[in-house]
Amino acid sequence: MKILDVLSHDAICADLQAHDKKGILGELAAPVADIIGINGDELVRVLMERERLGSTGIGGGIGIPHGKLKSLQNLVLGFGISRTGVNFESMDGKPTHIFFLLLTPENSTGLHLKVLARISRILKNELFKEKLLAASTTEEIHAIIEEEDQEF
């Protein structure tokens, strides 16, 4: 599965403005909520519940907030970049800049883990992360992810 198979162009946020975890989740969730037709506040609530179990800030400037929704039929991704970085309670204690938001149907554990592994694998590529951080538009980000998608 390629990232762009489940990441809509409309769900890419090139310049997240929030300065805290809940604000970032709200910005990431808004376009995804519109795409899947649910209330954005409800989506943020689901994501914050997951964050209470442990931060999805994995370190290295990366956050992969995720959650499961009963009403969801297919996996959906969102993406965003915080230029200033935000305290996402990451394992390494450093600011988080790159976010992949992952939403899956409630009973899709295998697919959920497969996509998490794919995202984690591509984010180990430092050049890819540098290109993402240097991109200033949604179109540039889309093209960078598309290029990386071709590698796998």
Secondary structure, 3 states (H helix, E strand, C coil): CCHHHCEEEEEEEEEECCCCHHHHHHHHHHHHHHHHCCCHHHHHHHHHHHHHHCCCEEECCEECCEEEECCCCCCEEEEEEEEEEECCCCCCCCCEEEEEEEEEECCCHHHHHHHHHHHHHHCCCHHHHHHHHHCCCHHHHHHHHHHHHHHC
